[in-house]
Amino acid sequence: MRKEDKSVIIWLLSGCVLLFVMVMVGGITRLTNSGLSMTDWHLITDTFPPLTEEKWQQAFEEYKKFPEYQLINIHNDFDLSDYKFIYFWEWFHRFIGRIIGMVFIIPFVYFLIKKRLSPETIKKCIVLLGMGAFQGFLGWFMVKSGLIDNPDVSHFRLSLHLTFAFITFAYTLWVALDLIYPNKIEVIKSLRSIARIALVVLIIQIIYGGFVAGLNAGLIHNHWPLMSDGQFFHESIVLEKDSWLLRLTEGKSGVQFVHRTMAYVVVGLMLYLYFRSKKYVLNTTQKKGLTTLIAIVFVQFALGVFTLLFHVPLWLGLAHQLVAFALLSTMVFTLHRLSK
């Protein structure tokens, strides 16, 4: 790492931390059913929550016009204090998004003026800027789907929003790693290929994690290792009349089956990468990356099992999402050290 790049690296890693926090708050927002509490989006005017009881009442009355209140909460003695609770999490989630924008744009302009960024890094940062803007659009695109007829967001849009946040985080980390490790090392192509495949499969698993969250598919078939007594592939998947594509992307049982089965594939690929690496002479960072990867993937697998068995309690759902971040971070780090 060059001394002149240190402040840029800290800036990028700060962005990674904020993205992590934002996704964690997004998880709380989802698990507390708070995501539809803010029924509009403005860049400036909803930066802060309502500051008077009158403003709170106005926001609550607006919320009452939409399906979540009319079809669900109207029957649950839902009052203003309940609304304030769900409003807070959605507002906080959006507020962190605004903070991320400021934390990225202001230092970026400063580094440009001071000529602290190489042309290659500038290009990468412009890509990051576009990814951040697109992520904001995806957030509103997701929320919008739950404000029309069905008081729940599209699981496709939720998964897209979640997965793109993970990808943005991964790319930000990759750009930082390029600056932390500027020197090239010998590339072991076979290990790099396996790591690339493992990363792609992990992202597919994250996509299906979004599907599971969006459909609340973790609340059914709460058994392991079988989906129910004696059934690895639950009979309800076969009995559905939709096409197999829809069964495995829109049906709760099918989505859960893919997610829980893909977990074995993720573990298997990472074990294969680890044991295959024993045939080569690796440097210290490569060894540490691979060892950490194996430890975290087993923790994540265990958390997934317990989250399912205990019917997705809030703390376990968040822990599962937190460790998914750690797993992706370690996978990106390991691939970077095997690629550069």
LUMTISE-270707 format. One line per 5 residues: number of its first residue (from 1); for each residue x, y, z of N, C-alpha, C. Coordinates in steps of 0.05 Angstrom, whole numbers, plus 32768, in hexadecimal, padded with zeros to 4 digits. Example, Ala and Ser with C-alpha at 12.3 -4.5 7.8 and 13.67 -1.06 7.14 Angstrom:
REM residues 2
1) 8108 7F8E 809C 80F6 7FA6 809C 8108 7FBE 809C; 8101 7FD3 808E 8111 7FEB 808F 8102 8001 809D;
REM end
This chain:
REM residues 340
1) 8011 7FE8 8000 8000 8000 8000 8012 8019 8000; 800C 802B 7FEE 801B 8044 7FED 8010 8058 8001; 8021 8067 800D 8019 807A 8022 8005 808E 8018; 8008 8097 7FFF 7FF6 80AB 7FF4 7FDA 80A0 7FEF; 7FD7 8086 7FEF 7FBD 807A 7FEA 7FAE 8074 8004;
6) 7FBA 8078 801B 7FAE 8070 8034 7F93 807D 8039; 7F92 8098 8035 7F78 80A6 803A 7F63 809D 8027; 7F6A 8096 800E 7F56 808D 7FFA 7F4C 8071 8003; 7F5E 8060 800D 7F56 8045 8016 7F43 8047 802E; 7F4A 8059 8041 7F38 805D 8058 7F1D 8066 804F;
11) 7F1C 8078 803C 7F03 8082 8030 7EF2 806B 8025; 7EFF 805A 8014 7EF1 8044 8008 7EE7 8030 801C; 7EF8 802A 8030 7EF0 8016 8044 7EDA 8022 8056; 7EDA 803C 805A 7EC4 8049 8069 7EAA 8045 805A; 7EAB 8047 8040 7E93 8042 802F 7E8A 8025 8033;
16) 7E9D 8012 8034 7E95 7FF6 8038 7E87 7FF2 8053; 7E91 7FFF 8068 7E85 7FFD 8082 7E68 8009 8082; 7E65 8020 8075 7E4A 802C 8073 7E37 801B 8063; 7E41 800E 804E 7E30 7FFD 803E 7E27 7FE5 804F; 7E3A 7FDA 805F 7E33 7FC4 8071 7E1E 7FCD 8084;
21) 7E21 7FE4 8091 7E0D 7FEE 80A4 7DF2 7FF1 8096; 7DF3 7FFC 807E 7DD9 8001 8070 7DCA 7FE7 806A; 7DD9 7FD3 8062 7DCC 7FB9 805D 7DC1 7FAC 8076; 7DD0 7FB0 808D 7DC6 7FA5 80A6 7DAC 7FB3 80AE; 7DAC 7FCE 80AC 7D94 7FDD 80B2 7D7D 7FD5 809F;
26) 7D84 7FD0 8085 7D71 7FC7 8072 7D65 7FAC 807B; 7D76 7F9B 8086 7D6C 7F81 8090 7D58 7F85 80A7; 7D5F 7F97 80BA 7D4C 7F9D 80D0 7D32 7FA8 80C5; 7D35 7FBA 80B1 7D1D 7FC6 80A5 7D0B 7FB0 8099; 7D17 7F9D 808C 7D07 7F87 8080 7CFB 7F76 8095;
31) 7D0B 7F6E 80A9 7D02 7F5A 80BD 7CED 7F66 80D1; 7CED 7F81 80D3 7CD9 7F8E 80E4 7CC1 7F99 80D3; 7CC0 7F91 80BA 7CAB 7F9A 80A8 7CA8 7FB8 80A7; 7CBF 7FC6 80A6 7CBF 7FE3 80A6 7CC2 7FF0 808B; 7CC7 7FE0 8076 7CCF 7FEA 805C 7CBB 7FFB 804D;
36) 7CA1 7FF9 8054 7C8D 8008 8046 7C81 801F 8056; 7C90 8027 806B 7C85 803C 807C 7C87 8057 8070; 7C9B 805C 805F 7C9E 8075 8051 7C93 8072 8035; 7C7E 807F 802F 7C6F 807A 8016 7C77 808C 7FFF; 7C8C 809B 8002 7C96 80AC 7FED 7CB4 80AF 7FF0;
41) 7CC1 80BB 7FDC 7CDE 80BF 7FDE 7CE4 80DA 7FD4; 7CF3 80E9 7FE4 7CFD 8104 7FDD 7D1A 8105 7FE5; 7D2A 8112 7FD4 7D47 8113 7FD9 7D4D 8124 7FF1; 7D3E 813A 7FF6 7D44 814D 800B 7D2F 814D 8022; 7D16 814E 801B 7D01 8154 802F 7CFD 813E 8044;
46) 7D04 8125 803E 7D01 8110 8053 7D1C 8108 805E; 7D30 811A 805D 7D4A 8114 8068 7D48 810F 8086; 7D36 811E 8094 7D31 811A 80B0 7D14 8111 80B4; 7D0F 8102 80CA 7CF3 80FA 80CF 7CE2 8111 80D7; 7CC7 810E 80D8 7CB6 8124 80E1 7CBE 812E 80FD;
51) 7CBE 8148 8100 7CC8 8154 8119 7CB2 815D 812C; 7C99 815C 8124 7C83 8164 8135 7C6D 814E 8134; 7C5C 814E 8148 7C47 813A 8149 7C34 813E 8131; 7C30 8157 8129 7C1F 815C 8111 7C2B 8150 80F8; 7C45 8152 80F5 7C52 8147 80DD 7C51 8128 80DF;
56) 7C54 811D 80F7 7C52 8100 80FA 7C36 80F7 80F2; 7C22 8105 80FB 7C07 80FD 80F5 7C01 80FF 80D7; 7C0C 8113 80CA 7C09 8115 80AD 7C16 80FE 809E; 7C2E 80F6 80A7 7C3B 80DF 809B 7C2C 80C6 80A0; 7C21 80C3 80B8 7C11 80AB 80BE 7BF8 80A9 80AE;
61) 7BEA 80C0 80AA 7BD2 80C0 8099 7BD9 80B9 807D; 7BF0 80C2 8073 7BF8 80BB 8058 7BFD 809D 8056; 7C0A 8091 806A 7C0F 8075 806B 7BF5 8064 806A; 7BE0 806F 8076 7BC7 8060 8078 7BBA 805D 805C; 7BC3 806C 8048 7BB7 806A 802D 7BC2 8052 801E;
66) 7BD5 8044 8029 7BE3 802F 8019 7BDC 8013 8024; 7BE1 7FFF 8013 7BD7 7FE3 8019 7BE1 7FD7 8033; 7BFA 7FDD 803C 7C04 7FD1 8054 7BF2 7FD7 806C; 7BEA 7FF0 806E 7BD8 7FF8 8084 7BBC 7FEE 807F; 7BB2 7FF1 8067 7B96 7FEB 8061 7B90 7FCD 8062;
71) 7BA4 7FBC 805C 7B9F 7F9F 805B 7BAA 7F90 8073; 7BBE 7F9C 8081 7BCB 7F8E 8097 7BC9 7F9D 80B1; 7BD5 7FB4 80B3 7BD9 7FC2 80CD 7BBF 7FCE 80D8; 7BAC 7FD3 80C7 7B92 7FDD 80D1 7B85 7FCA 80E4; 7B8B 7FB0 80E1 7B7F 7F9B 80F2 7B90 7F95 810B;
76) 7BA7 7FA3 810E 7BBA 7F9C 8124 7BBC 7FB2 8139; 7BA7 7FC3 813C 7BA8 7FD9 814F 7BC2 7FE9 814B; 7BC8 7FEE 8132 7BE0 7FFC 812A 7BDC 801A 812F; 7BED 8026 8141 7BE9 8042 8147 7C02 8052 813F; 7C02 806C 8147 7C18 807E 813F 7C33 8075 814A;
81) 7C33 806B 8162 7C4D 8062 816E 7C58 804A 815E; 7C47 8038 8155 7C50 8021 8144 7C5B 802C 812A; 7C4D 8040 811F 7C56 804C 8106 7C72 8059 8109; 7C76 8067 811F 7C90 8074 8123 7CA6 805F 8124; 7CA1 8048 812F 7CB5 8033 8131 7CBE 8029 8115;
86) 7CAA 8023 8104 7CB1 8019 80E9 7CBC 802F 80D8; 7CB3 8047 80DC 7CBD 805E 80CD 7CDA 8063 80D2; 7CE2 805F 80EC 7CFE 8064 80F3 7D11 8053 80E3; 7D0B 8039 80E1 7D1E 8027 80D3 7D20 802D 80B5; 7D0A 8033 80A9 7D0B 803A 808C 7D19 8055 8088;
91) 7D13 8068 809A 7D20 8082 8098 7D3E 807F 809C; 7D46 8070 80B1 7D62 806C 80B7 7D71 805F 80A0; 7D64 804C 8093 7D70 803E 807C 7D75 8052 8066; 7D62 8063 8060 7D66 8077 804B 7D7A 808C 8053; 7D7B 8093 806D 7D8D 80A7 8077 7DAA 809E 8073;
96) 7DAF 8085 8079 7DCA 807A 8076 7DD2 807B 8058; 7DBE 8076 8046 7DC4 8078 802A 7DCD 8094 8022; 7DC0 80A8 802E 7DC9 80C4 8028 7DE5 80C9 8033; 7DEA 80BF 804B 7E05 80C2 8057 7E1A 80B5 8045; 7E14 809D 803B 7E27 8090 8029 7E2D 80A1 8010;
101) 7E18 80AD 8005 7E1B 80BF 7FEE 7E2E 80D6 7FF4; 7E2A 80E2 800B 7E3C 80F9 8013 7E58 80EF 8019; 7E5B 80D9 8027 7E75 80CE 802D 7E85 80C7 8014; 7E76 80BF 7FFF 7E84 80B8 7FE7 7E8A 80D0 7FD6; 7E76 80E1 7FD1 7E7A 80F7 7FBE 7E8D 810D 7FC7;
106) 7E8A 8116 7FE0 7E9B 812C 7FEA 7EB9 8125 7FEA; 7EC1 810E 7FF6 7EDD 8107 7FF4 7EE7 8102 7FD8; 7ED5 80F7 7FC7 7EDC 80F1 7FAB 7EE4 810B 7F9D; 7ED4 8120 7FA1 7EDA 813A 7F95 7EF4 8145 7FA0; 7EF7 8142 7FBA 7F10 814C 7FC7 7F29 813D 7FBC;
111) 7F27 8123 7FB9 7F3E 8114 7FAF 7F44 811B 7F92; 7F2E 8121 7F83 7F32 8129 7F67 7F41 8144 7F66; 7F38 8157 7F76 7F45 8171 7F76 7F63 816F 7F7F; 7F68 815E 7F92 7F83 815B 7F9C 7F94 8147 7F8B; 7F87 813C 7F76 7F95 812A 7F64 7FA1 8112 7F73;
116) 7F90 8107 7F85 7F99 80EF 7F94 7F90 80D5 7F88; 7F81 80D6 7F72 7F77 80BE 7F66 7F84 80BA 7F4B; 7F8B 80A1 7F45 7F96 809A 7F2B 7F7F 8099 7F17; 7F84 809C 7EFD 7F6F 809A 7EE9 7F5F 8080 7EEB; 7F6C 806A 7EF2 7F5F 8050 7EF4 7F4C 8051 7F0C;
121) 7F55 805C 7F23 7F44 805D 7F3B 7F2C 8070 7F37; 7F31 8086 7F28 7F1B 8098 7F22 7F05 808A 7F13; 7F0C 807A 7EFF 7EF8 806B 7EEF 7EE8 8058 7F01; 7EF7 804A 7F13 7EE9 8038 7F25 7ED6 8047 7F38; 7EDE 805E 7F41 7ECE 806E 7F54 7EB5 8079 7F45;
126) 7EB7 807F 7F2C 7EA0 8088 7F1D 7E8C 8071 7F1A; 7E96 8059 7F16 7E85 8042 7F15 7E77 803F 7F30; 7E85 8042 7F46 7E7A 8040 7F61 7E64 8055 7F65; 7E69 806D 7F5B 7E55 8083 7F5D 7E3B 807B 7F4F; 7E3E 8070 7F37 7E27 8066 7F28 7E18 8050 7F36;
131) 7E28 803E 7F42 7E1C 8027 7F51 7E0C 8031 7F69; 7E17 8045 7F76 7E09 8050 7F8D 7DEE 805D 7F86; 7DEF 806D 7F70 7DD6 8079 7F66 7DC2 8065 7F5E; 7DCB 8050 7F50 7DB8 803B 7F47 7DAD 802C 7F5F; 7DBD 8028 7F74 7DB3 801B 7F8C 7D9D 802A 7F99;
136) 7D9F 8045 7F99 7D8A 8056 7FA4 7D70 8052 7F94; 7D73 8052 7F7A 7D5B 804D 7F69 7D4F 8032 7F6E; 7D5F 801D 7F72 7D55 8002 7F77 7D45 8001 7F91; 7D4E 8011 7FA5 7D40 8011 7FBE 7D24 801B 7FBB; 7D20 8032 7FAD 7D05 803C 7FA9 7CF5 802A 7F96;
141) 7D02 801F 7F82 7CF6 800C 7F6F 7CEA 7FF4 7F7F; 7CF9 7FEB 7F93 7CF0 7FD5 7FA4 7CD7 7FDE 7FB5; 7CDA 7FF4 7FC3 7CC4 7FFE 7FD4 7CAB 8002 7FC4; 7CAE 800E 7FAD 7C96 8014 7F9C 7C85 7FFC 7F96; 7C92 7FE4 7F95 7C82 7FCC 7F8E 7C6F 7FC4 7FA5;
146) 7C74 7FCE 7FBD 7C62 7FC7 7FD3 7C4E 7FDD 7FDA; 7C4C 7FF1 7FC9 7C3A 8008 7FCF 7C22 8009 7FBC; 7C1F 7FF4 7FAC 7C0A 7FF5 7F98 7BF2 7FE4 7FA0; 7BF3 7FCA 7F9E 7BDD 7FB8 7FA5 7BE5 7FA5 7FBC; 7BFC 7F99 7FB9 7C05 7F85 7FCC 7C17 7F92 7FE1;
151) 7C11 7F90 7FFB 7C21 7F9E 800F 7C3B 7F8F 8015; 7C49 7F88 8001 7C63 7F7B 8005 7C73 7F80 7FEB; 7C8D 7F85 7FEF 7C9E 7F8B 7FD8 7CA3 7F72 7FC7; 7CA8 7F76 7FAE 7CB0 7F60 7F9C 7CC9 7F53 7FA6; 7CCA 7F39 7FA9 7CE2 7F2C 7FB2 7CF8 7F2D 7F9D;
156) 7CF1 7F31 7F84 7D05 7F35 7F6F 7D13 7F50 7F73; 7D03 7F64 7F78 7D0E 7F7F 7F7C 7D1E 7F80 7F96; 7D14 7F73 7FAB 7D23 7F73 7FC4 7D3E 7F66 7FC1; 7D3E 7F4F 7FB3 7D57 7F41 7FAF 7D6A 7F51 7F9E; 7D60 7F5F 7F8A 7D71 7F6F 7F79 7D7D 7F86 7F89;
161) 7D6D 7F92 7F9A 7D77 7FA8 7FAB 7D8D 7F9E 7FBE; 7D87 7F87 7FCB 7D9A 7F7B 7FDE 7DB4 7F72 7FD0; 7DB1 7F64 7FBA 7DC9 7F59 7FAD 7DDA 7F6F 7FA1; 7DCE 7F84 7F96 7DDE 7F99 7F8B 7DED 7FA8 7FA1; 7DE1 7FA9 7FB9 7DF0 7FB5 7FD0 7E09 7FA5 7FD6;
166) 7E06 7F8A 7FD6 7E1C 7F78 7FDB 7E32 7F7C 7FC5; 7E29 7F7E 7FAC 7E3C 7F81 7F96 7E4A 7F9C 7F98; 7E3B 7FB1 7F9F 7E48 7FCC 7FA2 7E5D 7FCB 7FB8; 7E56 7FBE 7FCE 7E69 7FBA 7FE4 7E82 7FAB 7FDA; 7E7D 7F95 7FCC 7E94 7F84 7FC2 7EA6 7F94 7FAF;
171) 7E9A 7FA4 7F9E 7EAA 7FB3 7F8B 7EBA 7FC9 7F99; 7EAD 7FD6 7FAD 7EBB 7FEB 7FBC 7ED3 7FDF 7FCB; 7ECF 7FC7 7FD6 7EE5 7FB9 7FE4 7EFB 7FB2 7FD0; 7EF3 7FA9 7FB8 7F07 7FA2 7FA4 7F18 7FBA 7F9C; 7F0C 7FD1 7F98 7F1B 7FE9 7F91 7F2E 7FF0 7FA8;
176) 7F25 7FEE 7FC1 7F37 7FF3 7FD7 7F4F 7FDF 7FD8; 7F49 7FC6 7FD2 7F5E 7FB1 7FD2 7F73 7FB7 7FBC; 7F6A 7FC1 7FA6 7F7C 7FC8 7F90 7F91 7FDD 7F9A; 7F89 7FEE 7FAC 7F9B 8002 7FB7 7FAB 7FF8 7FCE; 7FA0 7FE6 7FDE 7FAE 7FDA 7FF5 7FC4 7FC8 7FEB;
181) 7FBF 7FB9 7FD6 7FD2 7FA6 7FCA 7FD9 7FAE 7FAE; 7FE9 7FC3 7FAA 7FEF 7FCC 7F8E 8002 7FBA 7F7F; 8011 7FAA 7F8D 8025 7F99 7F7F 8019 7F80 7F74; 8020 7F79 7F5C 8015 7F61 7F4F 8024 7F48 7F5A; 8015 7F32 7F5C 8021 7F18 7F64 801A 7F04 7F4E;
186) 8027 7EED 7F51 8023 7ED7 7F3D 8006 7ECC 7F40; 7FF8 7ECB 7F2A 7FDC 7EC1 7F2B 7FDB 7EA3 7F26; 7FCE 7E95 7F38 7FC9 7E78 7F34 7FAD 7E75 7F27; 7FAD 7E72 7F0D 7F94 7E74 7EFE 7F7F 7E60 7F06; 7F87 7E48 7F0D 7F73 7E34 7F15 7F64 7E3C 7F2E;
191) 7F73 7E47 7F42 7F67 7E50 7F5B 7F55 7E68 7F56; 7F5F 7E7A 7F45 7F50 7E92 7F3F 7F35 7E8A 7F32; 7F35 7E77 7F20 7F1D 7E6E 7F12 7F09 7E62 7F26; 7F13 7E52 7F39 7F01 7E46 7F4D 7EF5 7E5C 7F5F; 7F06 7E6F 7F66 7EFD 7E85 7F77 7EE8 7E96 7F69;
196) 7EEB 7E9B 7F4F 7ED8 7EAA 7F40 7EBD 7E9B 7F3F; 7EBE 7E81 7F3B 7EA5 7E71 7F3A 7E98 7E72 7F56; 7EA8 7E70 7F6B 7E9D 7E71 7F86 7E90 7E8C 7F8C; 7E9B 7EA1 7F82 7E90 7EBC 7F86 7E75 7EBE 7F77; 7E74 7EB4 7F5F 7E5B 7EB6 7F4F 7E45 7EA6 7F5D;
201) 7E4C 7E8E 7F67 7E38 7E7D 7F75 7E2F 7E8A 7F8F; 7E42 7E97 7F9C 7E3B 7EA5 7FB5 7E27 7EBC 7FAF; 7E2B 7ECA 7F9A 7E19 7EE0 7F93 7DFD 7ED5 7F8C; 7DFC 7EBE 7F7E 7DE3 7EB1 7F78 7DD5 7EAA 7F92; 7DE5 7EA0 7FA5 7DD9 7E99 7FBF 7DCE 7EB2 7FCE;
206) 7DDC 7EC8 7FCB 7DD2 7EE1 7FD7 7DB8 7EEA 7FC9; 7DB6 7EE6 7FAF 7D9E 7EEC 7FA0 7D87 7EDC 7FAC; 7D8C 7EC2 7FB0 7D76 7EB1 7FBB 7D71 7EB7 7FD8; 7D85 7EC1 7FE6 7D80 7ECB 8001 7D6C 7EE2 8001; 7D6E 7EF3 7FED 7D5B 7F09 7FEA 7D3F 7EFE 7FE3;
211) 7D3E 7EEA 7FD2 7D24 7EDD 7FCC 7D17 7ED2 7FE5; 7D27 7EC4 7FF5 7D1D 7EB8 800E 7D12 7ECE 8021; 7D21 7EE4 8023 7D18 7EFA 8034 7CFF 7F07 8029; 7CFE 7F0B 800F 7CE7 7F19 8003 7CCD 7F08 8005; 7CD0 7EEE 8004 7CB9 7EDC 8004 7CB3 7ED2 8020;
216) 7CC3 7ED9 8034 7CC1 7ECD 804F 7CC2 7EAF 804E; 7CD3 7EA5 803B 7CD5 7E88 8037 7CE3 7E7A 804D; 7CF0 7E88 805F 7CFD 7E7B 8075 7CEA 7E73 808C; 7CD1 7E7B 8089 7CBD 7E75 809E 7CAF 7E5A 8099; 7CB7 7E4C 8083 7CAB 7E32 807E 7CC1 7E1D 807C;
221) 7CB9 7E03 807E 7CCC 7DED 807C 7CE4 7DF1 8090; 7CDE 7DF6 80A9 7CF3 7DFC 80BC 7CFF 7DE3 80C8; 7D0A 7DD3 80B6 7D18 7DBA 80BD 7D33 7DBA 80AF; 7D45 7DA9 80BA 7D5F 7DA6 80AD 7D6B 7D8B 80B6; 7D78 7D7C 80A4 7D80 7D82 8089 7D6A 7D7E 8074;
226) 7D53 7D72 807B 7D3E 7D6E 8068 7D29 7D85 806B; 7D1B 7D8A 8055 7D07 7DA0 8056 7CEF 7D99 8068; 7CEA 7D7F 806B 7CD6 7D75 807D 7CDD 7D58 8082; 7CCD 7D4A 8092 7CD3 7D2E 8099 7CD6 7D1D 807F; 7CEE 7D15 8079 7CF2 7D03 8063 7CF3 7D10 8047;
231) 7CF2 7D2A 8046 7CF2 7D38 802B 7D08 7D4C 8028; 7D1B 7D45 8017 7D31 7D58 8010 7D26 7D6D 7FFD; 7D15 7D64 7FEA 7D08 7D75 7FD7 7CEA 7D75 7FDD; 7CE0 7D8A 7FE8 7CC5 7D8A 7FF3 7CB0 7D85 7FDD; 7C9C 7D75 7FE4 7C88 7D6D 7FD0 7C77 7D85 7FC6;
236) 7C75 7D9A 7FD5 7C65 7DB1 7FCD 7C71 7DBE 7FB4; 7C8B 7DBB 7FB0 7C98 7DC6 7F98 7C8F 7DB8 7F7F; 7C8C 7D9D 7F81 7C83 7D8D 7F6B 7C66 7D92 7F65; 7C56 7D96 7F79 7C39 7D99 7F76 7C31 7DB4 7F6A; 7C43 7DC8 7F6B 7C3C 7DE2 7F5F 7C37 7DDF 7F41;
241) 7C25 7DF0 7F37 7C1D 7DEE 7F1A 7C2E 7E01 7F09; 7C3D 7E13 7F15 7C4D 7E26 7F05 7C64 7E17 7EF8; 7C72 7E25 7EE5 7C89 7E1A 7ED9 7C9F 7E17 7EEE; 7CB3 7E06 7EE7 7CC9 7E02 7EFB 7CD8 7E1B 7F00; 7CDA 7E2D 7EED 7CE8 7E46 7EF1 7CDA 7E56 7F07;
246) 7CBF 7E58 7F05 7CB0 7E66 7F19 7CB0 7E58 7F34; 7CAF 7E3E 7F33 7CB0 7E2F 7F4D 7CCA 7E35 7F5D; 7CDF 7E39 7F4E 7CF9 7E3C 7F5B 7D01 7E5A 7F5E; 7CF0 7E6C 7F55 7CF6 7E88 7F59 7CE0 7E98 7F66; 7CC8 7E8D 7F66 7CB1 7E9B 7F73 7CA3 7E8A 7F88;
251) 7CA6 7E70 7F87 7C99 7E5F 7F9C 7CAA 7E5F 7FB5; 7C9E 7E62 7FCC 7CAD 7E62 7FE5 7CBD 7E49 7FEA; 7CB1 7E32 7FE5 7CBE 7E18 7FE9 7CD6 7E15 7FD6; 7CD1 7E1C 7FBD 7CE6 7E1A 7FA9 7CFD 7E2C 7FAE; 7CF8 7E45 7FB6 7D0D 7E58 7FBC 7D1D 7E4F 7FD4;
256) 7D0F 7E45 7FE8 7D1E 7E3C 7FFF 7D2F 7E24 7FF8; 7D25 7E12 7FE8 7D34 7DFA 7FE0 7D4E 7E02 7FD2; 7D4C 7E15 7FBF 7D64 7E1E 7FB0 7D78 7E2B 7FC3; 7D6F 7E3B 7FD6 7D80 7E4A 7FE8 7D8F 7E36 7FFA; 7D80 7E23 8006 7D8C 7E11 8019 7D9F 7DFD 800A;
261) 7D98 7DF5 7FF1 7DA9 7DE3 7FE2 7DC2 7DF1 7FD8; 7DBF 7E0B 7FCF 7DD5 7E1A 7FC6 7DEA 7E1E 7FDC; 7DE1 7E1E 7FF5 7DF4 7E21 800B 7E09 7E0A 800B; 7E00 7DF2 8004 7E14 7DDC 8002 7E28 7DE0 7FEC; 7E1E 7DEC 7FD6 7E2F 7DF1 7FBF 7E44 7E06 7FC6;
266) 7E3C 7E1B 7FD4 7E4E 7E30 7FDD 7E64 7E24 7FEF; 7E5C 7E15 8003 7E6F 7E08 8015 7E82 7DF6 8005; 7E76 7DE6 7FF4 7E87 7DD3 7FE4 7E9B 7DE1 7FD3; 7E94 7DF6 7FC5 7EA6 7E05 7FB4 7EBD 7E11 7FC4; 7EB6 7E1C 7FDB 7ECB 7E29 7FEC 7EDE 7E14 7FF8;
271) 7ED3 7DFD 7FFF 7EE5 7DE7 8009 7EF7 7DDE 7FF2; 7EEC 7DDB 7FDA 7EFC 7DD3 7FC3 7F12 7DE7 7FBE; 7F0C 7E01 7FBF 7F20 7E15 7FBB 7F36 7E13 7FD0; 7F2E 7E0F 7FE9 7F41 7E0E 7FFF 7F54 7DF6 7FFC; 7F49 7DDE 7FF7 7F5A 7DC6 7FF5 7F6A 7DC6 7FDB;
276) 7F5F 7DD2 7FC6 7F6E 7DD4 7FAD 7F87 7DE6 7FB1; 7F83 7DFB 7FC2 7F99 7E0E 7FC6 7FB1 7E01 7FD4; 7FAD 7DEA 7FE1 7FC3 7DDD 7FEF 7FD8 7DD3 7FDC; 7FD2 7DD1 7FC3 7FE5 7DC8 7FAF 7FF9 7DDD 7FA6; 7FF4 7DF6 7FAF 8004 7E0C 7FA6 8012 7E1A 7FBE;
281) 8027 7E29 7FB7 8034 7E39 7FCB 8027 7E55 7FCB; 801A 7E5B 7FE1 800B 7E74 7FE3 8019 7E87 7FF7; 8014 7EA1 7FF3 801F 7EB4 8006 800D 7EB6 801E; 8014 7EC6 8032 8006 7EC7 804B 7FEA 7ED2 8048; 7FE6 7EE7 8039 7FCB 7EF2 8036 7FB8 7EDF 8027;
286) 7FC2 7ED0 8014 7FB2 7EBC 8006 7FA9 7EA6 8019; 7FBB 7E9C 8029 7FB5 7E87 803D 7FA1 7E91 8051; 7FA5 7EA9 805B 7F92 7EB4 806F 7F76 7EB8 8063; 7F75 7EC1 804A 7F5B 7EC4 803D 7F4C 7EAA 803A; 7F5A 7E95 8032 7F4D 7E7C 802E 7F44 7E6F 8049;
291) 7F56 7E71 805D 7F4F 7E66 8077 7F37 7E74 8083; 7F36 7E8F 8081 7F20 7E9E 808C 7F06 7E98 807C; 7F09 7E94 8062 7EF2 7E8D 8051 7EE4 7E74 805B; 7EF4 7E5F 8061 7EE9 7E46 806A 7EDB 7E49 8085; 7EE7 7E58 8097 7EDC 7E5C 80B1 7EC1 7E6A 80AF;
296) 7EC0 7E7F 809F 7EA7 7E8F 809D 7E91 7E80 808F; 7E98 7E71 807A 7E83 7E63 806B 7E75 7E4E 807D; 7E84 7E42 8090 7E77 7E2E 80A2 7E66 7E3D 80B7; 7E6F 7E54 80C0 7E5E 7E64 80D2 7E44 7E6C 80C5; 7E47 7E75 80AC 7E2F 7E7E 809D 7E1C 7E67 8098;
301) 7E27 7E50 8091 7E16 7E38 808D 7E06 7E32 80A6; 7E14 7E32 80BD 7E07 7E2B 80D7 7DF2 7E40 80DD; 7DF8 7E5A 80D9 7DE4 7E6F 80DE 7DCB 7E6B 80CC; 7DD0 7E63 80B3 7DB9 7E5E 80A2 7DA7 7E48 80AC; 7DB3 7E33 80B6 7DA4 7E1D 80C1 7D94 7E25 80D9;
306) 7DA1 7E34 80EC 7D93 7E3C 8105 7D7E 7E51 80FF; 7D83 7E63 80EC 7D6F 7E76 80E4 7D56 7E69 80DB; 7D59 7E53 80CB 7D42 7E44 80C1 7D34 7E35 80D8; 7D44 7E27 80E8 7D38 7E17 80FE 7D28 7E27 8112; 7D32 7E40 8117 7D25 7E51 812B 7D11 7E65 811F;
311) 7D09 7E61 8106 7CF5 7E71 80F8 7CFD 7E8E 80F5; 7D15 7E93 80EF 7D20 7EAE 80E7 7D1A 7EC3 80FD; 7D26 7EBF 8115 7D24 7ED6 8128 7D35 7EED 811F; 7D2F 7F05 8128 7D3C 7F1D 811E 7D5A 7F1B 8121; 7D64 7F13 8138 7D81 7F14 813D 7D8F 7EFF 812B;
316) 7D83 7EE8 8127 7D90 7ED4 8116 7D8F 7EDC 80F9; 7D79 7EE8 80F0 7D77 7EF1 80D5 7D8D 7F06 80CF; 7D91 7F19 80E2 7DA5 7F2D 80DF 7DC1 7F21 80E0; 7DC6 7F0E 80F2 7DE0 7F01 80F3 7DE6 7EF2 80D9; 7DD2 7EE5 80CE 7DD6 7ED7 80B5 7DDE 7EEB 809E;
321) 7DD2 7F02 809E 7DD8 7F17 808A 7DF3 7F23 808F; 7DFA 7F27 80A9 7E14 7F32 80B0 7E2B 7F20 80A7; 7E28 7F06 80AD 7E3D 7EF4 80A5 7E3E 7EF0 8087; 7E28 7EF4 8079 7E28 7EF3 805C 7E3B 7F09 8052; 7E3A 7F20 805E 7E4C 7F36 8058 7E69 7F2E 805C;
326) 7E6E 7F22 8073 7E89 7F19 807A 7E93 7F05 8066; 7E81 7EF3 805E 7E89 7EDE 804B 7E8F 7EEA 802F; 7E7E 7EFD 8026 7E83 7F0A 800D 7E9E 7F1A 800E; 7EA2 7F28 8024 7EBB 7F37 8027 7ED3 7F25 8025; 7ED3 7F0F 8033 7EE9 7EFC 8032 7EED 7EEF 8017;
331) 7ED6 7EEA 8009 7ED8 7EDE 7FEE 7EE4 7EF2 7FDB; 7EDC 7F0C 7FDD 7EE8 7F21 7FCC 7F05 7F24 7FD2; 7F0D 7F24 7FEB 7F29 7F27 7FF3 7F39 7F0F 7FE8; 7F2F 7EF7 7FEC 7F3D 7EDF 7FE2 7F40 7EE0 7FC4; 7F2B 7EE6 7FB6 7F2D 7EE7 7F99 7F41 7EFD 7F90;
336) 7F40 7F13 7F9E 7F53 7F29 7F97 7F70 7F20 7F9A; 7F75 7F12 7FB0 7F91 7F09 7FB5 7F99 7EF2 7FA2; 7F86 7EE4 7F97 7F8C 7ECF 7F83 7F8C 7EDA 7F67; 7F84 7EF4 7F63 7F81 7EFF 7F48 7F96 7F14 7F41; 7FA1 7F20 7F55 7FB2 7F38 7F4F 7FD0 7F32 7F53;
REM end
